[in-house]
Amino acid sequence: MKRPVTLTINGAPHAVEVEPRALLVQVLRDDLNLTGTHVGCDTSQCGACTVLIDGHAVKSCTVFALQAEGQAITTIEGIGSAEKLHPLQAAFWEKHGLQCGFCTPGMILCAADLLSRNPDPSEVEIRHAIEGNLCRCTGYQNIVAAIQSAAAAMGGTNAERTPASTTAKPAGVPAGAGV
C-alpha cells in the first residue's frame, strides 16, 4: 500500500507515492530519476548514496523516504551545474580526486557537510570526515587534496598545510581510525 509523500529536493517539492519501506535512495533514483545518488553496498558501508538532509551528510540507504518528509534534501544534482561547478566539484576535477567517479557524489556531499561546519579543516579532520565513504580507485590522497583546495577557494586557509603538521587525531577519534 503506497503512501503520498512530498519531498523537498534541491529546493523543489516532489510529490510521490511510496511504499512505507521504500528507502530514500530508491525514491531518488527510481521515482525521481536523480541518479547521481549511487547505490553501492546496500548496507550503509560505502557512502555512495550520501545526500545532505538539512545540511548534514546522511547515507540515504539508511533513511525511509517517509522519514525525509519536511526536511531539505540536497543531492549532487543540487550543488552545481555544468555551467557553474560547485567549488568542490571543480576541485575534484582539477586535483584528480576521482577516477571511476562512482564514489564522487557521496564524497563531495560529505565534504560539503564538513566545510559547512569547518571551513578550514586539517588533513586529519578531512580524512576523519570522509572515512565512512569508500573509494576503490584513488587512494584518497587526491580526494583530500581536492577538499583542501575547495576549502581554500571557499575561504579557508589550510590548503597548503603539510601532512607533518596534521598528525594528531581530532578529539574523540580512536587510535587507528581514519582513512
TORSE-161844 format. One line per field, with one value per residue: residue number from 1; residue in three letters; chain; x, y, z of N, C-alpha, C in turn. Coordinates in nm, 2 decimals, padded with zeros to 4 digits. Layout:
TORSE-161844
num (NUM | ...)
residu (ALA | ...)
chaine (A | ...)
n_east (X | ...)
n_north (Y | ...)
n_up (Z | ...)
ca_east (X | ...)
ca_north (Y | ...)
ca_up (Z | ...)
c_east (X | ...)
c_north (Y | ...)
c_up (Z | ...)
//
This chain:
TORSE-161844
num (1 | 2 | 3 | 4 | 5 | 6 | 7 | 8 | 9 | 10 | 11 | 12 | 13 | 14 | 15 | 16 | 17 | 18 | 19 | 20 | 21 | 22 | 23 | 24 | 25 | 26 | 27 | 28 | 29 | 30 | 31 | 32 | 33 | 34 | 35 | 36 | 37 | 38 | 39 | 40 | 41 | 42 | 43 | 44 | 45 | 46 | 47 | 48 | 49 | 50 | 51 | 52 | 53 | 54 | 55 | 56 | 57 | 58 | 59 | 60 | 61 | 62 | 63 | 64 | 65 | 66 | 67 | 68 | 69 | 70 | 71 | 72 | 73 | 74 | 75 | 76 | 77 | 78 | 79 | 80 | 81 | 82 | 83 | 84 | 85 | 86 | 87 | 88 | 89 | 90 | 91 | 92 | 93 | 94 | 95 | 96 | 97 | 98 | 99 | 100 | 101 | 102 | 103 | 104 | 105 | 106 | 107 | 108 | 109 | 110 | 111 | 112 | 113 | 114 | 115 | 116 | 117 | 118 | 119 | 120 | 121 | 122 | 123 | 124 | 125 | 126 | 127 | 128 | 129 | 130 | 131 | 132 | 133 | 134 | 135 | 136 | 137 | 138 | 139 | 140 | 141 | 142 | 143 | 144 | 145 | 146 | 147 | 148 | 149 | 150 | 151 | 152 | 153 | 154 | 155 | 156 | 157 | 158 | 159 | 160 | 161 | 162 | 163 | 164 | 165 | 166 | 167 | 168 | 169 | 170 | 171 | 172 | 173 | 174 | 175 | 176 | 177 | 178 | 179)
residu (MET | LYS | ARG | PRO | VAL | THR | LEU | THR | ILE | ASN | GLY | ALA | PRO | HIS | ALA | VAL | GLU | VAL | GLU | PRO | ARG | ALA | LEU | LEU | VAL | GLN | VAL | LEU | ARG | ASP | ASP | LEU | ASN | LEU | THR | GLY | THR | HIS | VAL | GLY | CYS | ASP | THR | SER | GLN | CYS | GLY | ALA | CYS | THR | VAL | LEU | ILE | ASP | GLY | HIS | ALA | VAL | LYS | SER | CYS | THR | VAL | PHE | ALA | LEU | GLN | ALA | GLU | GLY | GLN | ALA | ILE | THR | THR | ILE | GLU | GLY | ILE | GLY | SER | ALA | GLU | LYS | LEU | HIS | PRO | LEU | GLN | ALA | ALA | PHE | TRP | GLU | LYS | HIS | GLY | LEU | GLN | CYS | GLY | PHE | CYS | THR | PRO | GLY | MET | ILE | LEU | CYS | ALA | ALA | ASP | LEU | LEU | SER | ARG | ASN | PRO | ASP | PRO | SER | GLU | VAL | GLU | ILE | ARG | HIS | ALA | ILE | GLU | GLY | ASN | LEU | CYS | ARG | CYS | THR | GLY | TYR | GLN | ASN | ILE | VAL | ALA | ALA | ILE | GLN | SER | ALA | ALA | ALA | ALA | MET | GLY | GLY | THR | ASN | ALA | GLU | ARG | THR | PRO | ALA | SER | THR | THR | ALA | LYS | PRO | ALA | GLY | VAL | PRO | ALA | GLY | ALA | GLY | VAL)
chaine (A | A | A | A | A | A | A | A | A | A | A | A | A | A | A | A | A | A | A | A | A | A | A | A | A | A | A | A | A | A | A | A | A | A | A | A | A | A | A | A | A | A | A | A | A | A | A | A | A | A | A | A | A | A | A | A | A | A | A | A | A | A | A | A | A | A | A | A | A | A | A | A | A | A | A | A | A | A | A | A | A | A | A | A | A | A | A | A | A | A | A | A | A | A | A | A | A | A | A | A | A | A | A | A | A | A | A | A | A | A | A | A | A | A | A | A | A | A | A | A | A | A | A | A | A | A | A | A | A | A | A | A | A | A | A | A | A | A | A | A | A | A | A | A | A | A | A | A | A | A | A | A | A | A | A | A | A | A | A | A | A | A | A | A | A | A | A | A | A | A | A | A | A | A | A | A | A | A | A)
n_east (00.08 | 00.08 | 00.19 | 00.13 | 00.39 | 00.56 | 00.86 | 01.12 | 01.35 | 01.66 | 01.57 | 01.32 | 00.98 | 00.86 | 00.61 | 00.53 | 00.42 | 00.49 | 00.60 | 00.58 | 00.82 | 01.01 | 01.33 | 01.50 | 01.71 | 01.62 | 01.38 | 01.48 | 01.64 | 01.49 | 01.22 | 01.24 | 01.44 | 01.69 | 01.98 | 02.24 | 02.29 | 02.43 | 02.39 | 02.57 | 02.66 | 02.43 | 02.43 | 02.50 | 02.77 | 02.95 | 02.90 | 02.83 | 02.58 | 02.53 | 02.37 | 02.26 | 02.08 | 01.89 | 02.13 | 02.32 | 02.54 | 02.41 | 02.36 | 02.17 | 02.06 | 01.99 | 01.77 | 01.42 | 01.20 | 00.97 | 01.05 | 01.19 | 01.03 | 00.94 | 01.20 | 01.49 | 01.64 | 01.94 | 02.09 | 02.37 | 02.31 | 02.20 | 02.40 | 02.56 | 02.62 | 02.65 | 02.73 | 02.83 | 03.03 | 03.02 | 03.25 | 03.37 | 03.32 | 03.46 | 03.72 | 03.76 | 03.78 | 04.00 | 04.21 | 04.23 | 04.07 | 03.91 | 03.84 | 03.70 | 03.46 | 03.24 | 03.22 | 03.23 | 03.01 | 02.90 | 03.13 | 03.18 | 02.94 | 02.97 | 03.20 | 03.10 | 02.93 | 03.12 | 03.28 | 03.09 | 03.06 | 03.32 | 03.52 | 03.79 | 03.95 | 04.19 | 04.42 | 04.39 | 04.14 | 03.98 | 04.03 | 03.91 | 03.65 | 03.57 | 03.59 | 03.38 | 03.31 | 03.38 | 03.64 | 03.76 | 03.95 | 04.13 | 04.31 | 04.28 | 04.45 | 04.44 | 04.17 | 04.16 | 04.33 | 04.18 | 03.96 | 04.09 | 04.17 | 03.93 | 03.83 | 04.01 | 03.94 | 03.69 | 03.73 | 03.87 | 04.20 | 04.39 | 04.49 | 04.75 | 04.87 | 05.10 | 05.14 | 05.29 | 05.23 | 04.98 | 04.94 | 04.81 | 04.52 | 04.17 | 03.99 | 03.83 | 03.85 | 03.92 | 04.24 | 04.39 | 04.17 | 04.03 | 04.12)
n_north (-00.12 | 00.20 | 00.53 | 00.88 | 01.12 | 01.43 | 01.54 | 01.76 | 01.84 | 01.95 | 02.21 | 02.21 | 02.10 | 01.76 | 01.55 | 01.23 | 00.88 | 00.63 | 00.31 | 00.22 | 00.11 | 00.20 | 00.31 | 00.62 | 00.65 | 00.48 | 00.60 | 00.85 | 00.77 | 00.58 | 00.67 | 00.95 | 00.99 | 01.09 | 01.02 | 01.06 | 01.01 | 00.73 | 00.37 | 00.15 | -00.05 | -00.13 | -00.16 | 00.05 | 00.10 | 00.20 | 00.47 | 00.58 | 00.66 | 00.90 | 01.19 | 01.53 | 01.61 | 01.85 | 01.99 | 01.81 | 01.54 | 01.23 | 00.89 | 00.78 | 00.53 | 00.45 | 00.57 | 00.59 | 00.70 | 00.82 | 00.92 | 01.14 | 01.35 | 01.69 | 01.78 | 01.94 | 01.81 | 01.76 | 01.67 | 01.55 | 01.66 | 01.90 | 02.09 | 02.22 | 02.31 | 02.22 | 02.45 | 02.61 | 02.49 | 02.37 | 02.47 | 02.24 | 02.04 | 02.14 | 02.14 | 01.86 | 01.78 | 01.93 | 01.85 | 01.59 | 01.41 | 01.20 | 00.89 | 00.65 | 00.76 | 00.67 | 00.69 | 00.96 | 01.16 | 01.11 | 01.15 | 01.42 | 01.54 | 01.47 | 01.61 | 01.87 | 01.89 | 01.88 | 02.11 | 02.31 | 02.31 | 02.34 | 02.54 | 02.54 | 02.29 | 02.06 | 01.82 | 01.58 | 01.61 | 01.62 | 01.36 | 01.21 | 01.30 | 01.19 | 00.92 | 00.73 | 00.69 | 00.50 | 00.46 | 00.29 | 00.34 | 00.57 | 00.60 | 00.80 | 01.03 | 01.23 | 01.30 | 01.41 | 01.63 | 01.76 | 01.84 | 02.01 | 02.21 | 02.31 | 02.41 | 02.62 | 02.77 | 02.84 | 03.01 | 02.91 | 02.85 | 02.65 | 02.51 | 02.46 | 02.33 | 02.10 | 01.74 | 01.66 | 01.85 | 01.77 | 01.54 | 01.46 | 01.31 | 01.43 | 01.53 | 01.27 | 01.08 | 00.75 | 00.57 | 00.45 | 00.48 | 00.61 | 00.71)
n_up (00.00 | -00.10 | 00.00 | 00.00 | -00.03 | 00.02 | -00.09 | -00.04 | -00.26 | -00.36 | -00.34 | -00.45 | -00.44 | -00.45 | -00.52 | -00.44 | -00.46 | -00.23 | -00.11 | 00.23 | 00.32 | 00.14 | 00.06 | 00.09 | -00.10 | -00.31 | -00.39 | -00.48 | -00.70 | -00.85 | -00.87 | -00.90 | -01.08 | -01.01 | -01.05 | -00.97 | -00.71 | -00.58 | -00.56 | -00.37 | -00.18 | -00.03 | 00.24 | 00.41 | 00.42 | 00.23 | 00.15 | -00.10 | -00.15 | -00.03 | 00.07 | 00.14 | 00.42 | 00.55 | 00.55 | 00.66 | 00.61 | 00.51 | 00.48 | 00.23 | 00.20 | 00.45 | 00.54 | 00.54 | 00.29 | 00.37 | 00.62 | 00.55 | 00.48 | 00.50 | 00.54 | 00.41 | 00.13 | -00.03 | -00.33 | -00.53 | -00.77 | -00.70 | -00.62 | -00.79 | -01.14 | -01.49 | -01.62 | -01.41 | -01.19 | -00.85 | -00.60 | -00.48 | -00.67 | -00.88 | -00.77 | -00.73 | -00.99 | -01.09 | -00.92 | -00.96 | -00.80 | -00.85 | -01.01 | -01.13 | -01.06 | -00.92 | -00.64 | -00.61 | -00.60 | -00.34 | -00.18 | -00.23 | -00.13 | 00.14 | 00.20 | 00.16 | 00.37 | 00.58 | 00.53 | 00.56 | 00.84 | 00.92 | 00.79 | 00.75 | 00.75 | 00.88 | 00.73 | 00.87 | 00.99 | 00.76 | 00.65 | 00.86 | 00.84 | 00.59 | 00.63 | 00.63 | 00.37 | 00.09 | -00.14 | -00.42 | -00.60 | -00.60 | -00.38 | -00.19 | -00.14 | -00.34 | -00.32 | -00.07 | -00.12 | -00.30 | -00.15 | 00.03 | -00.14 | -00.23 | 00.01 | 00.05 | -00.18 | -00.10 | 00.11 | 00.33 | 00.49 | 00.51 | 00.29 | 00.20 | 00.41 | 00.55 | 00.56 | 00.78 | 00.98 | 01.06 | 01.21 | 01.45 | 01.59 | 01.57 | 01.86 | 02.03 | 01.84 | 01.78 | 01.83 | 01.54 | 01.38 | 01.07 | 00.73)
ca_east (00.00 | 00.16 | 00.15 | 00.18 | 00.49 | 00.62 | 01.00 | 01.19 | 01.48 | 01.73 | 01.49 | 01.19 | 00.89 | 00.83 | 00.51 | 00.54 | 00.36 | 00.59 | 00.58 | 00.63 | 00.95 | 01.09 | 01.44 | 01.52 | 01.79 | 01.54 | 01.29 | 01.56 | 01.69 | 01.39 | 01.10 | 01.26 | 01.54 | 01.81 | 02.07 | 02.37 | 02.30 | 02.46 | 02.37 | 02.69 | 02.67 | 02.31 | 02.45 | 02.55 | 02.92 | 03.03 | 02.88 | 02.80 | 02.44 | 02.53 | 02.30 | 02.25 | 01.95 | 01.90 | 02.27 | 02.40 | 02.56 | 02.34 | 02.36 | 02.02 | 02.01 | 01.95 | 01.65 | 01.30 | 01.16 | 00.87 | 01.11 | 01.26 | 00.93 | 00.96 | 01.34 | 01.56 | 01.73 | 02.03 | 02.17 | 02.48 | 02.25 | 02.16 | 02.50 | 02.63 | 02.56 | 02.75 | 02.78 | 02.90 | 03.05 | 03.04 | 03.40 | 03.41 | 03.32 | 03.58 | 03.85 | 03.78 | 03.82 | 04.13 | 04.31 | 04.22 | 04.01 | 03.82 | 03.88 | 03.58 | 03.35 | 03.13 | 03.21 | 03.25 | 02.89 | 02.90 | 03.25 | 03.16 | 02.84 | 03.02 | 03.29 | 03.02 | 02.89 | 03.24 | 03.32 | 02.98 | 03.08 | 03.46 | 03.57 | 03.94 | 03.99 | 04.32 | 04.42 | 04.34 | 03.99 | 03.92 | 04.03 | 03.81 | 03.51 | 03.53 | 03.62 | 03.26 | 03.29 | 03.49 | 03.69 | 03.84 | 04.04 | 04.22 | 04.40 | 04.23 | 04.53 | 04.39 | 04.04 | 04.20 | 04.39 | 04.06 | 03.88 | 04.17 | 04.17 | 03.79 | 03.82 | 04.08 | 03.86 | 03.57 | 03.76 | 03.96 | 04.34 | 04.48 | 04.51 | 04.89 | 04.92 | 05.17 | 05.10 | 05.36 | 05.17 | 04.84 | 04.94 | 04.73 | 04.37 | 04.08 | 03.94 | 03.72 | 03.88 | 04.01 | 04.36 | 04.38 | 04.06 | 04.06 | 04.15)
ca_north (00.00 | 00.32 | 00.65 | 01.00 | 01.20 | 01.54 | 01.56 | 01.89 | 01.80 | 02.06 | 02.33 | 02.19 | 01.99 | 01.65 | 01.47 | 01.09 | 00.78 | 00.54 | 00.21 | 00.27 | 00.06 | 00.25 | 00.39 | 00.74 | 00.63 | 00.41 | 00.70 | 00.94 | 00.71 | 00.51 | 00.75 | 01.09 | 00.99 | 01.17 | 00.91 | 01.10 | 00.93 | 00.59 | 00.25 | 00.08 | -00.17 | -00.16 | -00.19 | 00.18 | 00.09 | 00.26 | 00.61 | 00.62 | 00.71 | 01.01 | 01.31 | 01.62 | 01.63 | 01.97 | 02.02 | 01.71 | 01.42 | 01.11 | 00.78 | 00.77 | 00.39 | 00.42 | 00.66 | 00.57 | 00.82 | 00.89 | 00.99 | 01.26 | 01.45 | 01.81 | 01.82 | 01.98 | 01.71 | 01.80 | 01.56 | 01.61 | 01.74 | 02.03 | 02.18 | 02.29 | 02.28 | 02.21 | 02.58 | 02.66 | 02.38 | 02.40 | 02.47 | 02.11 | 01.97 | 02.19 | 02.09 | 01.72 | 01.77 | 01.99 | 01.78 | 01.44 | 01.35 | 01.10 | 00.81 | 00.60 | 00.86 | 00.61 | 00.74 | 01.10 | 01.23 | 01.09 | 01.22 | 01.57 | 01.59 | 01.45 | 01.72 | 01.99 | 01.90 | 01.91 | 02.25 | 02.40 | 02.32 | 02.37 | 02.59 | 02.54 | 02.16 | 02.00 | 01.69 | 01.47 | 01.63 | 01.58 | 01.21 | 01.16 | 01.33 | 01.10 | 00.78 | 00.65 | 00.69 | 00.42 | 00.47 | 00.18 | 00.38 | 00.69 | 00.60 | 00.91 | 01.15 | 01.33 | 01.34 | 01.51 | 01.75 | 01.83 | 01.91 | 02.12 | 02.31 | 02.37 | 02.48 | 02.74 | 02.85 | 02.89 | 03.10 | 02.85 | 02.89 | 02.54 | 02.43 | 02.43 | 02.26 | 01.98 | 01.63 | 01.65 | 01.93 | 01.73 | 01.40 | 01.43 | 01.29 | 01.52 | 01.48 | 01.17 | 00.98 | 00.64 | 00.54 | 00.35 | 00.52 | 00.70 | 00.65)
ca_up (00.00 | -00.12 | 00.07 | -00.06 | 00.05 | -00.06 | -00.05 | -00.09 | -00.31 | -00.43 | -00.33 | -00.52 | -00.39 | -00.53 | -00.46 | -00.49 | -00.38 | -00.20 | -00.02 | 00.36 | 00.34 | 00.04 | 00.11 | 00.02 | -00.22 | -00.41 | -00.44 | -00.55 | -00.82 | -00.93 | -00.89 | -00.94 | -01.18 | -00.96 | -01.05 | -00.91 | -00.58 | -00.62 | -00.47 | -00.38 | -00.10 | 00.03 | 00.39 | 00.46 | 00.45 | 00.13 | 00.13 | -00.24 | -00.15 | 00.06 | 00.04 | 00.26 | 00.48 | 00.64 | 00.55 | 00.72 | 00.53 | 00.55 | 00.38 | 00.20 | 00.21 | 00.59 | 00.57 | 00.47 | 00.22 | 00.45 | 00.72 | 00.50 | 00.45 | 00.58 | 00.55 | 00.29 | 00.08 | -00.14 | -00.39 | -00.61 | -00.88 | -00.65 | -00.56 | -00.90 | -01.27 | -01.59 | -01.65 | -01.29 | -01.09 | -00.71 | -00.58 | -00.45 | -00.79 | -00.96 | -00.71 | -00.76 | -01.13 | -01.10 | -00.83 | -00.99 | -00.69 | -00.89 | -01.13 | -01.20 | -01.03 | -00.85 | -00.50 | -00.61 | -00.54 | -00.19 | -00.12 | -00.24 | -00.03 | 00.27 | 00.21 | 00.17 | 00.52 | 00.66 | 00.51 | 00.62 | 00.98 | 00.95 | 00.66 | 00.74 | 00.82 | 00.86 | 00.66 | 00.96 | 01.00 | 00.63 | 00.65 | 00.96 | 00.79 | 00.48 | 00.65 | 00.60 | 00.22 | 00.04 | -00.28 | -00.46 | -00.71 | -00.59 | -00.27 | -00.11 | -00.13 | -00.43 | -00.27 | 00.04 | -00.18 | -00.36 | -00.04 | 00.08 | -00.25 | -00.23 | 00.13 | 00.02 | -00.27 | -00.03 | 00.21 | 00.43 | 00.47 | 00.53 | 00.17 | 00.19 | 00.53 | 00.52 | 00.64 | 00.91 | 01.07 | 01.09 | 01.25 | 01.56 | 01.56 | 01.64 | 01.98 | 02.02 | 01.73 | 01.84 | 01.76 | 01.43 | 01.29 | 00.96 | 00.60)
c_east (00.09 | 00.10 | 00.21 | 00.28 | 00.54 | 00.76 | 01.05 | 01.33 | 01.54 | 01.65 | 01.35 | 01.11 | 00.86 | 00.73 | 00.52 | 00.46 | 00.46 | 00.54 | 00.64 | 00.78 | 01.05 | 01.20 | 01.45 | 01.60 | 01.71 | 01.45 | 01.37 | 01.59 | 01.57 | 01.26 | 01.12 | 01.38 | 01.66 | 01.92 | 02.22 | 02.40 | 02.31 | 02.42 | 02.50 | 02.68 | 02.53 | 02.32 | 02.50 | 02.70 | 03.00 | 03.02 | 02.85 | 02.66 | 02.42 | 02.46 | 02.31 | 02.11 | 01.96 | 02.05 | 02.37 | 02.42 | 02.50 | 02.34 | 02.21 | 01.97 | 01.97 | 01.83 | 01.53 | 01.25 | 01.06 | 00.93 | 01.17 | 01.16 | 00.95 | 01.10 | 01.39 | 01.66 | 01.81 | 02.10 | 02.28 | 02.42 | 02.21 | 02.27 | 02.58 | 02.56 | 02.68 | 02.81 | 02.86 | 02.91 | 03.06 | 03.19 | 03.45 | 03.42 | 03.44 | 03.71 | 03.87 | 03.83 | 03.97 | 04.24 | 04.30 | 04.17 | 03.91 | 03.88 | 03.76 | 03.46 | 03.24 | 03.11 | 03.20 | 03.13 | 02.89 | 03.01 | 03.23 | 03.05 | 02.89 | 03.12 | 03.22 | 02.97 | 03.01 | 03.27 | 03.21 | 03.00 | 03.22 | 03.52 | 03.72 | 03.99 | 04.13 | 04.31 | 04.36 | 04.19 | 03.92 | 03.92 | 03.93 | 03.67 | 03.47 | 03.55 | 03.50 | 03.23 | 03.41 | 03.52 | 03.78 | 03.95 | 04.15 | 04.33 | 04.38 | 04.32 | 04.48 | 04.25 | 04.07 | 04.25 | 04.27 | 03.98 | 03.96 | 04.17 | 04.03 | 03.78 | 03.89 | 04.00 | 03.74 | 03.60 | 03.85 | 04.11 | 04.44 | 04.51 | 04.66 | 04.95 | 04.99 | 05.12 | 05.17 | 05.30 | 05.03 | 04.84 | 04.86 | 04.58 | 04.29 | 04.03 | 03.83 | 03.74 | 03.97 | 04.13 | 04.33 | 04.26 | 04.11 | 04.09 | 04.28)
c_north (00.12 | 00.44 | 00.77 | 01.07 | 01.31 | 01.56 | 01.69 | 01.85 | 01.91 | 02.18 | 02.32 | 02.08 | 01.89 | 01.56 | 01.33 | 01.00 | 00.67 | 00.43 | 00.26 | 00.22 | 00.11 | 00.34 | 00.51 | 00.73 | 00.57 | 00.52 | 00.80 | 00.89 | 00.66 | 00.59 | 00.89 | 01.11 | 01.08 | 01.06 | 00.94 | 01.04 | 00.79 | 00.49 | 00.17 | -00.06 | -00.22 | -00.19 | -00.07 | 00.18 | 00.18 | 00.41 | 00.66 | 00.69 | 00.84 | 01.13 | 01.40 | 01.62 | 01.74 | 02.00 | 01.92 | 01.59 | 01.30 | 01.01 | 00.75 | 00.63 | 00.35 | 00.50 | 00.61 | 00.70 | 00.89 | 00.97 | 01.13 | 01.37 | 01.57 | 01.85 | 01.86 | 01.87 | 01.77 | 01.68 | 01.63 | 01.69 | 01.89 | 02.12 | 02.25 | 02.26 | 02.27 | 02.34 | 02.64 | 02.55 | 02.44 | 02.39 | 02.33 | 02.03 | 02.01 | 02.14 | 01.94 | 01.70 | 01.82 | 01.91 | 01.63 | 01.36 | 01.24 | 01.02 | 00.75 | 00.69 | 00.80 | 00.67 | 00.89 | 01.18 | 01.23 | 01.16 | 01.37 | 01.62 | 01.57 | 01.57 | 01.85 | 02.00 | 01.94 | 02.06 | 02.35 | 02.41 | 02.36 | 02.41 | 02.58 | 02.41 | 02.12 | 01.87 | 01.58 | 01.49 | 01.59 | 01.43 | 01.15 | 01.18 | 01.23 | 00.96 | 00.68 | 00.64 | 00.61 | 00.46 | 00.36 | 00.21 | 00.47 | 00.68 | 00.72 | 01.04 | 01.26 | 01.38 | 01.44 | 01.64 | 01.83 | 01.91 | 02.02 | 02.24 | 02.38 | 02.45 | 02.62 | 02.83 | 02.91 | 02.98 | 03.04 | 02.89 | 02.77 | 02.46 | 02.39 | 02.36 | 02.13 | 01.87 | 01.62 | 01.74 | 01.89 | 01.58 | 01.37 | 01.41 | 01.39 | 01.45 | 01.38 | 01.07 | 00.87 | 00.62 | 00.43 | 00.38 | 00.61 | 00.63 | 00.69)
c_up (00.00 | -00.04 | 00.00 | 00.04 | -00.04 | 00.00 | -00.12 | -00.13 | -00.39 | -00.44 | -00.39 | -00.46 | -00.49 | -00.46 | -00.53 | -00.40 | -00.36 | -00.11 | 00.12 | 00.38 | 00.24 | 00.10 | 00.03 | -00.11 | -00.34 | -00.47 | -00.52 | -00.69 | -00.91 | -00.96 | -00.94 | -01.04 | -01.14 | -00.94 | -01.01 | -00.78 | -00.62 | -00.52 | -00.48 | -00.31 | -00.04 | 00.18 | 00.46 | 00.49 | 00.35 | 00.11 | 00.00 | -00.25 | -00.07 | 00.00 | 00.16 | 00.30 | 00.58 | 00.66 | 00.61 | 00.63 | 00.59 | 00.44 | 00.35 | 00.20 | 00.36 | 00.63 | 00.48 | 00.41 | 00.30 | 00.57 | 00.68 | 00.47 | 00.55 | 00.60 | 00.41 | 00.25 | -00.03 | -00.19 | -00.47 | -00.72 | -00.83 | -00.60 | -00.67 | -01.03 | -01.37 | -01.63 | -01.53 | -01.19 | -00.95 | -00.69 | -00.54 | -00.58 | -00.88 | -00.91 | -00.73 | -00.90 | -01.14 | -01.03 | -00.86 | -00.87 | -00.72 | -01.00 | -01.19 | -01.17 | -00.95 | -00.71 | -00.50 | -00.56 | -00.39 | -00.12 | -00.12 | -00.14 | 00.11 | 00.30 | 00.23 | 00.31 | 00.60 | 00.65 | 00.56 | 00.77 | 01.01 | 00.82 | 00.64 | 00.81 | 00.79 | 00.78 | 00.74 | 00.97 | 00.87 | 00.62 | 00.74 | 00.90 | 00.67 | 00.50 | 00.63 | 00.45 | 00.16 | -00.11 | -00.31 | -00.56 | -00.67 | -00.48 | -00.17 | -00.11 | -00.22 | -00.39 | -00.16 | -00.02 | -00.24 | -00.26 | 00.02 | -00.02 | -00.25 | -00.10 | 00.11 | -00.07 | -00.21 | 00.08 | 00.33 | 00.40 | 00.48 | 00.41 | 00.15 | 00.31 | 00.49 | 00.61 | 00.77 | 01.02 | 01.11 | 01.13 | 01.37 | 01.52 | 01.63 | 01.77 | 01.96 | 01.91 | 01.79 | 01.76 | 01.65 | 01.34 | 01.18 | 00.84 | 00.56)
//
